Amino acid sequence: MLFWKYVIYETKRIANSSHDL
């Protein structure tokens, strides 16, 4: 499902940006 791919992608992106902080 595209929706779950999007959710996982966004979660990883947010986690990565938070990790940089």
PDB file of N, CA, C and O in Angstrom:
ATOM      1  N   MET A   1       0.846  -1.200   0.000  1.00  0.00           N
ATOM      2  CA  MET A   1       0.000   0.000   0.000  1.00  0.00           C
ATOM      3  C   MET A   1       0.881   1.250   0.000  1.00  0.00           C
ATOM      4  O   MET A   1       1.817   1.364   0.792  1.00  0.00           O
ATOM      5  N   LEU A   2       0.571   2.175  -0.890  1.00  0.00           N
ATOM      6  CA  LEU A   2       1.366   3.406  -0.981  1.00  0.00           C
ATOM      7  C   LEU A   2       1.314   4.192   0.322  1.00  0.00           C
ATOM      8  O   LEU A   2       2.304   4.810   0.713  1.00  0.00           O
ATOM      9  N   PHE A   3       0.170   4.172   0.994  1.00  0.00           N
ATOM     10  CA  PHE A   3       0.023   4.940   2.222  1.00  0.00           C
ATOM     11  C   PHE A   3       1.071   4.539   3.254  1.00  0.00           C
ATOM     12  O   PHE A   3       1.690   5.396   3.885  1.00  0.00           O
ATOM     13  N   TRP A   4       1.270   3.218   3.425  1.00  0.00           N
ATOM     14  CA  TRP A   4       2.232   2.762   4.430  1.00  0.00           C
ATOM     15  C   TRP A   4       3.651   3.100   4.010  1.00  0.00           C
ATOM     16  O   TRP A   4       4.493   3.414   4.851  1.00  0.00           O
ATOM     17  N   LYS A   5       3.922   3.038   2.700  1.00  0.00           N
ATOM     18  CA  LYS A   5       5.259   3.424   2.226  1.00  0.00           C
ATOM     19  C   LYS A   5       5.520   4.883   2.570  1.00  0.00           C
ATOM     20  O   LYS A   5       6.623   5.243   2.979  1.00  0.00           O
ATOM     21  N   TYR A   6       4.508   5.717   2.405  1.00  0.00           N
ATOM     22  CA  TYR A   6       4.640   7.141   2.714  1.00  0.00           C
ATOM     23  C   TYR A   6       4.845   7.354   4.210  1.00  0.00           C
ATOM     24  O   TYR A   6       5.687   8.151   4.622  1.00  0.00           O
ATOM     25  N   VAL A   7       4.072   6.636   5.014  1.00  0.00           N
ATOM     26  CA  VAL A   7       4.187   6.783   6.476  1.00  0.00           C
ATOM     27  C   VAL A   7       5.590   6.387   6.945  1.00  0.00           C
ATOM     28  O   VAL A   7       6.207   7.088   7.747  1.00  0.00           O
ATOM     29  N   ILE A   8       6.083   5.255   6.435  1.00  0.00           N
ATOM     30  CA  ILE A   8       7.418   4.786   6.826  1.00  0.00           C
ATOM     31  C   ILE A   8       8.478   5.783   6.360  1.00  0.00           C
ATOM     32  O   ILE A   8       9.424   6.076   7.092  1.00  0.00           O
ATOM     33  N   TYR A   9       8.321   6.298   5.152  1.00  0.00           N
ATOM     34  CA  TYR A   9       9.286   7.263   4.617  1.00  0.00           C
ATOM     35  C   TYR A   9       9.314   8.521   5.480  1.00  0.00           C
ATOM     36  O   TYR A   9      10.387   9.011   5.830  1.00  0.00           O
ATOM     37  N   GLU A  10       8.154   9.036   5.818  1.00  0.00           N
ATOM     38  CA  GLU A  10       8.077  10.248   6.636  1.00  0.00           C
ATOM     39  C   GLU A  10       8.635   9.988   8.035  1.00  0.00           C
ATOM     40  O   GLU A  10       9.342  10.830   8.591  1.00  0.00           O
ATOM     41  N   THR A  11       8.319   8.831   8.600  1.00  0.00           N
ATOM     42  CA  THR A  11       8.822   8.512   9.944  1.00  0.00           C
ATOM     43  C   THR A  11      10.340   8.471   9.955  1.00  0.00           C
ATOM     44  O   THR A  11      10.974   8.996  10.871  1.00  0.00           O
ATOM     45  N   LYS A  12      10.927   7.843   8.929  1.00  0.00           N
ATOM     46  CA  LYS A  12      12.391   7.788   8.841  1.00  0.00           C
ATOM     47  C   LYS A  12      12.969   9.177   8.657  1.00  0.00           C
ATOM     48  O   LYS A  12      13.986   9.512   9.265  1.00  0.00           O
ATOM     49  N   ARG A  13      12.331   9.988   7.826  1.00  0.00           N
ATOM     50  CA  ARG A  13      12.842  11.334   7.564  1.00  0.00           C
ATOM     51  C   ARG A  13      12.805  12.177   8.843  1.00  0.00           C
ATOM     52  O   ARG A  13      13.762  12.886   9.154  1.00  0.00           O
ATOM     53  N   ILE A  14      11.706  12.095   9.573  1.00  0.00           N
ATOM     54  CA  ILE A  14      11.580  12.866  10.805  1.00  0.00           C
ATOM     55  C   ILE A  14      12.589  12.359  11.845  1.00  0.00           C
ATOM     56  O   ILE A  14      13.204  13.152  12.556  1.00  0.00           O
ATOM     57  N   ALA A  15      12.750  11.048  11.926  1.00  0.00           N
ATOM     58  CA  ALA A  15      13.693  10.475  12.891  1.00  0.00           C
ATOM     59  C   ALA A  15      15.115  10.924  12.553  1.00  0.00           C
ATOM     60  O   ALA A  15      15.900  11.237  13.448  1.00  0.00           O
ATOM     61  N   ASN A  16      15.440  10.955  11.267  1.00  0.00           N
ATOM     62  CA  ASN A  16      16.784  11.369  10.859  1.00  0.00           C
ATOM     63  C   ASN A  16      17.010  12.840  11.180  1.00  0.00           C
ATOM     64  O   ASN A  16      18.084  13.201  11.661  1.00  0.00           O
ATOM     65  N   SER A  17      16.024  13.700  10.926  1.00  0.00           N
ATOM     66  CA  SER A  17      16.192  15.122  11.200  1.00  0.00           C
ATOM     67  C   SER A  17      16.283  15.360  12.707  1.00  0.00           C
ATOM     68  O   SER A  17      17.029  16.230  13.157  1.00  0.00           O
ATOM     69  N   SER A  18      15.531  14.593  13.479  1.00  0.00           N
ATOM     70  CA  SER A  18      15.595  14.729  14.934  1.00  0.00           C
ATOM     71  C   SER A  18      16.958  14.263  15.442  1.00  0.00           C
ATOM     72  O   SER A  18      17.499  14.828  16.393  1.00  0.00           O
ATOM     73  N   HIS A  19      17.498  13.249  14.815  1.00  0.00           N
ATOM     74  CA  HIS A  19      18.793  12.709  15.235  1.00  0.00           C
ATOM     75  C   HIS A  19      19.897  13.729  14.999  1.00  0.00           C
ATOM     76  O   HIS A  19      20.870  13.790  15.751  1.00  0.00           O
ATOM     77  N   ASP A  20      19.737  14.534  13.944  1.00  0.00           N
ATOM     78  CA  ASP A  20      20.749  15.546  13.650  1.00  0.00           C
ATOM     79  C   ASP A  20      20.729  16.638  14.716  1.00  0.00           C
ATOM     80  O   ASP A  20      21.761  17.247  14.999  1.00  0.00           O
ATOM     81  N   LEU A  21      19.568  16.886  15.305  1.00  0.00           N
ATOM     82  CA  LEU A  21      19.497  17.907  16.342  1.00  0.00           C
ATOM     83  C   LEU A  21      20.155  17.363  17.607  1.00  0.00           C
ATOM     84  O   LEU A  21      20.211  18.058  18.622  1.00  0.00           O
TER      85      LEU A  21
END
